[in-house]
Amino acid sequence: MRLRDTSLKVRLGLGAGLIALVAIAASALMVYGIGRTERPLGAVLAAEKRIQHYSALAAQVGTFLVVAIEAGQSGLAAPERQERLAPLAEATLQTFRLMRSDLEADVAAAGDLGLDQQSERASRSLGIARMEALFRSAVARLSDPAVDARQTPVRAVVDDFSRQFDQLLNASVGEELRARNAVLADIAALRVTLTGWAVAMGAAAVLLILTYHFGILRPQLRRLDQLRAASEGIGRQDFAVSLPEDSDDEIGRLFRQTNATAAALADRKAEVERQWAHLNETIAEQTRELTEKNRRLAEIDADRRRFFADIGHELRTPLTVILMESEIGKRGGSGPEAFEAIHKRALGLNRRMDDLLRIARSESGQLSLSEEDFDLCAAVAEAADETRAQVTHSGMTLETALPAAMPVHGDPNWTRQVVAALIGNALRHAAGATAIRIVVDEAGGMARLRVLDDGAGMAAEDIPDAFTRFAQGAGDRRREGFGIGLSLVKWVIERQGGQIDLQSPVPRERAFGQGPGVELTLLLPKQGD
């Protein structure tokens, strides 16, 4: 049987198995190396720790000797010398005890290494014992009353102790260094051996991978490319597919199945094309019906979203005022003035609800604005009073310049709402403003109402969209809110036969404050016009 007829799964499995064996061997080598170096590295660390203990011991003994010499030169009697040297002697003896404990643990850890290793490590305790005995003897001699300036000098005792102690200390440190260096040499030799094995395994892995790629994977990838090209042709409705069928492996069987599928699809293509025309007619008819239904649903959804956006915009201001008045009432007690203000704002909120119902009905064409004569100044004063608390809470001032009366013709409730909306718009969007000014006068035979602020103004590119529903400005000029206030104002004013205009910056002859500001001008027909 030819190799190419052998199951592709078998070939891929054999190649992957060989690579896996190399990986397992490499892992075993790594585990072996870790196991071989774990104990030597522990021995090196233990030796380094003991060398540090010897260094600390040398420093403590040196301090002890310096203090002893100083006490001898000062002519202190034995009791005073003993009292001064006792703390230093106790600290040094504590270091000796710590070193003995470490050596005992090291000897116990060498139990499975053989008697020679245990004996070698136990012999190190002899040097520590000699140094400790020598130190205890020196402490006893320095505490002896016979050791003073008139008989045996303190310096002689110190010199004798230092000479013997230095020999023992140097011998112990040298032994530790030799043992540590011997372990490091063994580790270096093991590293060379492990490195050689690792290089050999790496070379074997590279060779296996290259063989696996060029001998198995690459030929199969070329066959898969043929299959992909055939599938793309079928996807383009090109059913003239002729894949080679000279192999009996998994891909060869897939080639034969693909050829059969292409032939079946070619037979079906004609039938599909015959039915396609009828299907297109059905789809076109259903599409027209769905388009009309979607258009109607979109209109209903747009009306719903606009209405709820208007609700959010129109209820935010009176609710904020009621909350502020409630806070003022809480801080000032439960006096009647606070409750009177809350009651007044609640009535205003109820009136706003009526306004919102008018909004919903007006956009559906069910209700028109009322037409009657009223005083524009009274509507402005009412709106200013309604928003006064909100203006104060925002840290701004509201100024009005009103004549005694300005009779106009239109809807007083809507007009009052327009003025309140313009004040609220300035509070929300006039960045950096300190004051809002409302001026009522006459221009061109019509009543004119101007609302000005001294804020940062509007960018020239934002002014054309100011009266567009949901427009809020771009970039840093964007503010919170739904952006529907000015669109409602425009709707109300134009339905009453008036006009609206926006300017920014405010012309110099009417501007105030430091900022460029915004000026909104409303024109309403007077009574009898």
N, C-alpha and C positions, 0 to 999 in steps of 0.2 A: 504493500500500500504506500502510495506517495506521501511525503511529509505534508504537502499542502492539503491532502484529503483528511489528515488527522484533525480531530476536533480542535477548534480554536480555543475552547476552554482549557483543554489539556495543555496545549502549547503555552498559553498565557500562565496557567497554573505552575508548570514546570519552571518557567523563567522567574516568576515571582517567588517560587519556593527556594531557588538557588540564591536569589538576592536576600531572602529572609534568613537563610542559613548564615550568610556573611554578616548580616546585621546581628543575629544572635551571637555569633562568635565574637563580634566586636563588643557587644554588651557584656559577654562573659569575661572578655579580657579587661574591660573597664572594672567589673566587679572584683576580678582577681587583683588588679592593681590597687584598688581602694583597700581591699582586705590586707594586702601585703604592706601597704604604707600606713595603715591606721595605727598599728601598735608602735612602729618606730617613731612616727610623728608624736604620739603620746609620750614616748620616752624623751624625745627632744624637748617637748614642752615642760616635762617634769624637771629635766636638767636645768632648763632656763629658769624655772621657778626657784630651784635650790640655789642657783648662782645668785639670783636676786636676794634670797634670804641671807646668803653669805655676805653680800654687799651691805645689806641692812645691819647685819651683826657687826661687821667691821666698823660701820659708822657709829653704832651705839657704844661699842667698846672704846672707840677713839674718844667719844664725848665723855665717857666715864673716866678715862685716864687723864684727860685735860682737867676735869673738875678735881680729880685726886691730887694732881700736881699743884693746882692752884690752892687747894686746901693745905697741902704740905708747906708751900711757900708762905702762906698766911700764918703759919704757926698754930693752926687750930688743934685743939686737943682731940683725943680719940673719939669721945662721944659726939663732938660737933662734926667731925669728919664722917662718922657713921650716919648721922642724921642727914647730912648733905648728899652722901653717896647712895643711901638706901633706895630712893625712887629710881635712879639710873640703873642700879644693880637689878632691881626687880623687873624693869622693862627688858633688860638684856636676857635675864633668865627666861622670861616669857618667850623671847625669840628662840632660845634653845629648845624649849618645849615644843614650839610650833615646828621646828626643823625635825625633831625626833618623830613627831606625829606624821609628817609628810613621808619620812623614810620608812616608817612602819607600813604605811599604806602602799608605798612603792614595792616593798618586799612582798606584801600579800598579793599584789597584782601580778607579780612574777611567778606565782605558784605553778602555772602551766608551762613555764619556759624552761624548767629544769633546775636541778640543785645548784649548778654553777652560777646561773644568773641570780638566784636567790642569795648565794654566798657573796657574790660580787657586790650586790646592792647592800647586803647587811654589813659588809666590811666598812662601808662609808659611815655607818653610825659610830664606829670606834673613834674616828677623828673628832666627831661632834662631842662624844662623851669626854675625850681628853681635853678638848677646848673648854667644855663646861666645867670640868673638875679644876682645870687651871684657873678659870675665872673665879670660881667659888673660893679657891685658896687665896687668890689675890684680894678678894673682898674681905676675907677673914683677917688677912695680915694687915690690911689698911685700917681695919677696925680695932686692931690690937693696940693697947696703950703703949707697948714697947716701941712701936714704930712712931717716932717723932724726930724732931730736929736734933736732939741731943744723943740719941742712941742710933737706931737704924733709920736713915733718911727715907722719906716717902718716895723720893725720886729713884732710889735704888730698887725699891720694891716694884715700882712702875716699869723701870727699864728691864728688870729681870722677867716680868710678866710679858712685856711687849715682845721681847726676843723670842720666847717660847711660843707665844700665841700666834705671832706672824708666821712662824714655820708651819705650825699645824694648819692655819687658815689657808696659806698658799698651797700646801699639799692637797687639802680637800678641794679647793677651787680647781687646781690643775687636774685632779682626777675626774671631776665633773666635766671639764672641758674636753678631756680626752674621750670620755664616754660619749659625750654629745657629738663630737666630730666623727667618731667611728660610726654612729648611727646615721649621720648625714651622708657619710661615704656610701653606706649600704643603700640608702635611698637613692643616691645619684646613680649607682650601678643598676638598680632596679628600673629607674626611669629610662636609662639607655635601652635596656632589654625590652621594656614595654613599648618604647617608641618604635623600635624595629618591627615588633609584631604589628603595631598599629599601621605603620607604613605599608607593610605587606598586605594586611587586610584591606586597606584603602585602595591599593593597586588592584587587588582581586575584585573589589566592588566596582571600580571603574570599568574593568574589563568585562565583567558580567553585564553591567548596565549597557555598555556599548553593543555587546552581542545581542542583548535583549531588544535594544532599540532597532538596530539595523537588520537583525535576523527575523524578528517577529513583529514588532510594533509598526515599523515604517511600511512594510508591504501591506499590512492590513489597513493602515491609514490611507494609502493610495487607493485601495479598493473602496474604502468608505467615501473617499472623494468622488469616485465614480458614481457611487450610490447617491450621494448628495446632488451631483449634477443631474442625475436622472430624475430625482425627486423635484428639483427646481424646474426641470422641463415639464414634468407632469403638472406642477403648479401653474405653469404658463399655458396649460392645455396643449402641450406638445407631447403627444402620446407615441411618437416614433422612438421608442426606447428599445435598445438592444444591448443588454448587459451580458458579459461572458458567463457561460454556464459550465465551465470546465473544472469546477471544484465542488466537492461535496461537504465542505465544512459549513458552519453557520452562516457566514456571509454569502457563500455560493448558493445556499438554499434561499437566502433573502433575495439574491439576484433573480433567481427563477420566479419567485413570488412577485417581485416588482414588475418583471416582464409580463407576467400574466395579468397583473392589475392594470398595467398600461393598456393592454389589448382590450380588457373589459371596459375600461373608461372610454376608449375610442368608440366602442360600440354604443355606449350610452350617450355619447356627445350629441349624436344626431337627434335622439329622442328628447334630450334636454332642450335643444335648440327649438324643436317643434313646440314644446310646451312653454318656452320662454315668452313668446309674444303674448299668449293668453295671461300668463302670470304678470307681465308688465302692466297690462291693462287693469288687472285687479288691484295691483299695488298702487297704481296712479289714482284710481278711484278712492281707495282707502286713505291714501296720503292726503288727498284734498279734504276728505272729511275730518281727518285728524288735525290738519292744519287749521281748519276753521274752529274746531273745538279748542285747540291750544290757544288760538288768538283770543277767544272768548274767556278762557281761563286766565290768560295773562292780563287781560283788562280787569277781570275781577280781582286778581291778586294785587295788581298795581293800585286799584282803588283801596283795597284793604290796607296795604302797606302805607299808602299816603295818609289814610285816616288815622292809623295808630301812631304814625310819626307826628301828625298834628296834635294828637292827644298828648304825647310825651312832651312836645314843645310847649303847648299851651298850659298844661297843668304844673309844670316845673316851678314857674315863678310864684303863683299863689300858694302852693304847698310850702315853698321855701319861706315865704313871708309868715305863714301860720306857724311854722316851726320856730322861727326867730322870735315871734311874739310870745309863744309858749315859754321859750327859754327866759325871755325878759320877765314874764309873769312869775316863773319859778324863782328867779333870783330876787325879785322884788316882793315876794309874798303873794298872797291870793287877793290882792286888791281888785276892785271892780274895773279899774282902768285896763288892766291886763286882759281880763275876760271880755271887756267891751271890744278891745282891739281884735282878739281872737274871733269873736262873734262877727265882727265887721268883715274880717278876712274870709271867714267861712261863707258869709253871704256872697262875697266876691267870687269865691271858688264855685259856688252854686251857679252864679251867673256865667262863669267860664264854661261850666258844663253845658249850659244852654247855648253858649257860643259854639262849642264843639259840635253840638247837634246841628247847628246851622251850617258848620263847615261840611259835615257829612252830606247833608241834604243839598247844599249848594253845588257840590261837585257832582252830584247825581242829577242835578237839574230839577229838583223837586221844590225848591224855595228860592225866592229872590230877596234882595235886600229891601228893607222898608224905605219909604221915601217920605220924609217929613222935615219940617223946619226945626232947627235946634241951635244952641249956642256952642260954637267950636271951643271957646275959652273954657266953658264949664266942663266939656268933655276932657280937655287937656288937664284942667285942675283935678278932675276926678282920677284920671290916670296917674298923675303925679303923686297924688295922695296914696293911691293904691300901691305904688312901687317905692315910696319914700323909705320905708324900713330896709328894703333890699339895697337901695342905693347907699344908705348910711352904713349898712353891714359890709358893703364892698369897699369902704374907705373913700368914697367919692361924694361929690356934692351935686345937687340938682338945682339948676337955676331956671326960672321962667320969666319971660317978658311978655305979658298978656295985656291987651287993651281991655277996656271995661266990658266989651261984648263983641262977638264976631258971628253974626247970624249966617248960617249956611243951610244947605238943603241936602239931605241924605239920610243915612242910618246912624243915629247917635251911639247906639250900642257898639256897632262895628267900628265906628271912628274912635271911640274910647279904647277899644281893644287894640287898634292900630297904634295909637300913641304909646300904650303900655308895652306893646311888642317892640317898638323902636327904642324905648328906654332899656328894656331887657336885652335887646341886641347890642346896644352900646356897652352894657355891663359885661356881657360875655366876650365880646370880640374886640373892644377898644383897648388893646394892650398898652399899659402905661398911662392910661387916662386918669385925670384927677377930678374932672367935672363934666357934667352934661348940661347943655343949655338948650332951652326950648323957646322959640320966638314965634309969635303969631302976629301977622300984619296982612296987608292987602297988596296985591300985585296984579296988574292987567285985568282988573275987574273981578278977580277971584280971590278967595281967602287963601293965604299962604301960611303954611306951618313948616318951620325949619327945626331940625334936631341936630345939634352939633356936639362934638366931643374934641378933646385935645390929646387923643391917644396917638398911637404909632401910624395910623392911617392904613390905607389899602394899597397894594401894589397895582400898577396900571393893568397888568394882565389879568387880575382878579375882578376888576370892576365890571366887565361885560357879563360875567356869570353871577353877579351878586344877587340877581332876582330869580335865579334858576333854582328849582326845588332840589334840596340835598346838596347844593354846592356849598363848600366850607372854606375854600382857599387851599393853597398848596404849601408844602414844605413847612418852615417854621411859622407860617401865618395860619396854619390849620388850627382850629379850636374845637373844643368839645361841643356837642349838640348835633342836631339833625340838619341844620342849615335851611330850615323851611320858613323862618320868620319873615324875611323880606319877600318871599314869593307870595305869602298870604297878604302882606301889606299891599303889594302891587295889585293883587286880585281885587281887594276891597276898594282901593282908591279908584281903579279904572271902572269897576262896576257902578260907582257913584258918579261917573262922568268927570273924574279928576285925572291928575297926572302926577307922576313921581319921578324924581331925578336924584342921582348920587354923585357927589364930587369928593375927591381926595387927591391932593391936600385941599383943605379949606382955603378959599381965597383970602389973601392977607387982610383985606378990609373987614372981614368977619371972623377971622381966626382969633383964638385966645390960647393962652398956655404955651408950653414949649413944643409939643408934638405937632405934626402936620394935621392930624385929625381927619374926621369924616363929617360931611354935611349931607343930610337927607332932606329934600325939599318936597313937600306935598302941596298940590293945588286942588281946592275943592270949590264947586260952584256956590255962589252966595244965594241967599234967599231971593226968589223971584227970577233967577236966571234960567 
